[in-house]
């Protein structure tokens, strides 16, 4: 298990192998941070890595730890997206955790189902959720970063 990047030359490079079940990832709006979820009930966390000029990663730090919540609600850290203000919308135990740029939990979008992924759509203010056998959408007051 690891977080990899594919260089323009096609070379595959391991950026970090420290996580047991790395899953979703997203960049901060300024591209300085990479957030990575770890879908392991024994270490249900989101990590944050500084991104260097050359695209390599600095030392990782636990950004938010949901291990105590694992098993209390359906789901584990999985897909995540960032809004234009740098808030992270991260699927995890109970639904979608909304975290600020310091890793503090601001709230929870309770889905009632194991929620695996989320994505911004429409004009960027609609958050789509893949929750077990459901596809849901939520109108938000923010805008996500669209590709």
C-alpha positions as a Markdown table, in Angstrom:
| # | Residue | x | y | z |
|---|---|---|---|---|
| 1 | Unk | 0.0 | 0.0 | 0.0 |
| 2 | Unk | 1.2 | 3.5 | -0.8 |
| 3 | Unk | 0.6 | 6.9 | -2.3 |
| 4 | Unk | 2.2 | 7.1 | -5.8 |
| 5 | Unk | 2.6 | 9.6 | -8.5 |
| 6 | Unk | 3.1 | 9.1 | -12.2 |
| 7 | Unk | 5.7 | 11.4 | -13.7 |
| 8 | Unk | 5.3 | 12.9 | -17.2 |
| 9 | Unk | 7.9 | 10.3 | -18.3 |
| 10 | Unk | 5.5 | 7.5 | -17.2 |
| 11 | Unk | 7.8 | 6.6 | -14.3 |
| 12 | Unk | 5.8 | 5.5 | -11.2 |
| 13 | Unk | 7.2 | 6.9 | -7.9 |
| 14 | Unk | 6.2 | 5.9 | -4.3 |
| 15 | Unk | 5.7 | 9.1 | -2.4 |
| 16 | Unk | 4.9 | 7.5 | 1.0 |
| 17 | Unk | 4.3 | 3.9 | 2.2 |
| 18 | Unk | 3.5 | 4.7 | 5.8 |
| 19 | Unk | -0.3 | 4.1 | 5.6 |
| 20 | Unk | -1.9 | 0.7 | 5.9 |
| 21 | Unk | -4.9 | 1.5 | 3.7 |
| 22 | Unk | -4.4 | 4.8 | 1.9 |
| 23 | Unk | -7.4 | 5.8 | -0.1 |
| 24 | Unk | -8.8 | 9.2 | -1.0 |
| 25 | Unk | -6.6 | 12.2 | -1.6 |
| 26 | Unk | -7.0 | 15.9 | -2.3 |
| 27 | Unk | -4.8 | 19.0 | -2.5 |
| 28 | Unk | -5.3 | 22.3 | -0.6 |
| 29 | Unk | -6.4 | 25.2 | -2.8 |
| 30 | Unk | -2.9 | 26.6 | -2.9 |
| 31 | Unk | -1.4 | 23.1 | -3.7 |
| 32 | Unk | 0.9 | 23.3 | -0.7 |
| 33 | Unk | -0.7 | 20.3 | 1.2 |
| 34 | Unk | -1.8 | 16.8 | 0.2 |
| 35 | Unk | -4.5 | 15.2 | 2.4 |
| 36 | Unk | -4.8 | 11.4 | 2.4 |
| 37 | Unk | -7.4 | 9.3 | 4.1 |
| 38 | Unk | -6.5 | 5.9 | 5.7 |
| 39 | Unk | -9.4 | 3.4 | 5.5 |
| 40 | Unk | -8.2 | 1.2 | 8.4 |
| 41 | Unk | -10.5 | 0.8 | 11.4 |
| 42 | Unk | -7.5 | 0.4 | 13.6 |
| 43 | Unk | -6.1 | 3.7 | 12.4 |
| 44 | Unk | -9.0 | 5.7 | 10.9 |
| 45 | Unk | -7.1 | 8.9 | 10.1 |
| 46 | Unk | -6.6 | 11.7 | 7.6 |
| 47 | Unk | -3.0 | 12.6 | 7.0 |
| 48 | Unk | -1.5 | 15.9 | 5.8 |
| 49 | Unk | 1.8 | 16.2 | 3.8 |
| 50 | Unk | 3.6 | 19.3 | 2.7 |
| 51 | Unk | 4.2 | 19.3 | -1.0 |
| 52 | Unk | 7.7 | 20.4 | -2.1 |
| 53 | Unk | 8.4 | 22.3 | -5.3 |
| 54 | Unk | 9.6 | 19.1 | -7.1 |
| 55 | Unk | 6.3 | 17.3 | -6.1 |
| 56 | Unk | 7.9 | 15.2 | -3.4 |
| 57 | Unk | 6.2 | 15.0 | 0.0 |
| 58 | Unk | 7.5 | 16.2 | 3.4 |
| 59 | Unk | 6.9 | 14.2 | 6.6 |
| 60 | Unk | 3.3 | 13.3 | 7.2 |
| 61 | Unk | 1.3 | 14.4 | 10.2 |
| 62 | Unk | -2.0 | 13.2 | 11.5 |
| 63 | Unk | -4.5 | 15.8 | 10.4 |
| 64 | Unk | -7.6 | 14.4 | 12.0 |
| 65 | Unk | -8.0 | 11.1 | 13.9 |
| 66 | Unk | -11.4 | 9.3 | 13.7 |
| 67 | Unk | -10.3 | 6.0 | 15.2 |
| 68 | Unk | -12.4 | 6.4 | 18.3 |
| 69 | Unk | -15.5 | 6.9 | 16.0 |
| 70 | Unk | -14.8 | 3.9 | 13.8 |
| 71 | Unk | -17.5 | 1.3 | 14.4 |
| 72 | Unk | -19.9 | 3.8 | 16.1 |
| 73 | Unk | -21.3 | 4.9 | 12.7 |
| 74 | Unk | -21.1 | 3.3 | 9.3 |
| 75 | Unk | -18.0 | 4.1 | 7.2 |
| 76 | Unk | -14.3 | 4.9 | 7.4 |
| 77 | Unk | -12.1 | 7.6 | 6.0 |
| 78 | Unk | -12.3 | 7.3 | 2.3 |
| 79 | Unk | -13.0 | 9.9 | -0.4 |
| 80 | Unk | -12.4 | 13.6 | 0.3 |
| 81 | Unk | -12.7 | 17.0 | -1.4 |
| 82 | Unk | -11.6 | 20.5 | -0.6 |
| 83 | Unk | -13.7 | 23.7 | -1.0 |
| 84 | Unk | -12.4 | 27.1 | -2.1 |
| 85 | Unk | -11.9 | 28.2 | 1.5 |
| 86 | Unk | -9.7 | 25.2 | 2.3 |
| 87 | Unk | -12.2 | 23.2 | 4.3 |
| 88 | Unk | -12.1 | 19.5 | 3.8 |
| 89 | Unk | -15.2 | 17.4 | 3.2 |
| 90 | Unk | -14.1 | 13.9 | 4.0 |
| 91 | Unk | -16.2 | 10.7 | 4.1 |
| 92 | Unk | -15.7 | 8.9 | 7.4 |
| 93 | Unk | -17.6 | 7.3 | 10.3 |
| 94 | Unk | -21.2 | 8.4 | 10.1 |
| 95 | Unk | -21.1 | 10.3 | 6.8 |
| 96 | Unk | -19.1 | 13.3 | 5.7 |
| 97 | Unk | -16.8 | 15.1 | 8.1 |
| 98 | Unk | -16.3 | 18.8 | 7.5 |
| 99 | Unk | -12.9 | 19.9 | 8.7 |
| 100 | Unk | -11.2 | 23.2 | 8.8 |
| 101 | Unk | -7.7 | 23.8 | 7.5 |
| 102 | Unk | -6.3 | 23.0 | 11.0 |
| 103 | Unk | -8.0 | 19.6 | 11.1 |
| 104 | Unk | -10.8 | 20.6 | 13.6 |
| 105 | Unk | -14.2 | 19.0 | 12.9 |
| 106 | Unk | -16.7 | 21.7 | 12.1 |
| 107 | Unk | -19.6 | 19.4 | 11.5 |
| 108 | Unk | -20.9 | 16.1 | 10.1 |
| 109 | Unk | -23.2 | 15.5 | 7.2 |
| 110 | Unk | -24.9 | 12.4 | 8.6 |
| 111 | Unk | -25.8 | 10.1 | 5.8 |
| 112 | Unk | -26.9 | 7.1 | 7.8 |
| 113 | Unk | -24.9 | 4.9 | 5.4 |
| 114 | Unk | -21.3 | 4.0 | 4.8 |
| 115 | Unk | -20.3 | 6.9 | 2.5 |
| 116 | Unk | -17.4 | 6.1 | 0.3 |
| 117 | Unk | -16.9 | 9.1 | -1.8 |
| 118 | Unk | -17.9 | 12.7 | -2.5 |
| 119 | Unk | -17.4 | 15.1 | -5.4 |
| 120 | Unk | -18.3 | 18.7 | -6.3 |
| 121 | Unk | -20.6 | 19.2 | -9.2 |
| 122 | Unk | -23.0 | 21.6 | -10.9 |
| 123 | Unk | -21.7 | 25.2 | -10.4 |
| 124 | Unk | -19.3 | 23.8 | -7.7 |
| 125 | Unk | -21.8 | 24.3 | -4.8 |
| 126 | Unk | -23.4 | 20.9 | -5.0 |
| 127 | Unk | -21.8 | 18.0 | -3.1 |
| 128 | Unk | -22.5 | 14.6 | -4.4 |
| 129 | Unk | -22.2 | 11.6 | -2.1 |
| 130 | Unk | -21.8 | 7.9 | -2.9 |
| 131 | Unk | -23.4 | 6.3 | 0.2 |
| 132 | Unk | -23.8 | 2.5 | 0.1 |
| 133 | Unk | -26.4 | 2.0 | -2.6 |
| 134 | Unk | -27.4 | 5.6 | -2.8 |
| 135 | Unk | -26.2 | 8.6 | -4.8 |
| 136 | Unk | -27.2 | 11.8 | -3.0 |
| 137 | Unk | -26.6 | 15.5 | -3.6 |
| 138 | Unk | -26.5 | 18.3 | -1.2 |
| 139 | Unk | -26.7 | 22.0 | -2.0 |
| 140 | Unk | -24.0 | 23.8 | 0.0 |
| 141 | Unk | -23.2 | 27.4 | 0.8 |
| 142 | Unk | -19.6 | 27.0 | -0.4 |
| 143 | Unk | -18.0 | 26.1 | -3.6 |
| 144 | Unk | -15.7 | 23.2 | -4.2 |
| 145 | Unk | -12.6 | 23.1 | -6.4 |
| 146 | Unk | -13.6 | 21.7 | -9.8 |
| 147 | Unk | -11.2 | 20.0 | -12.1 |
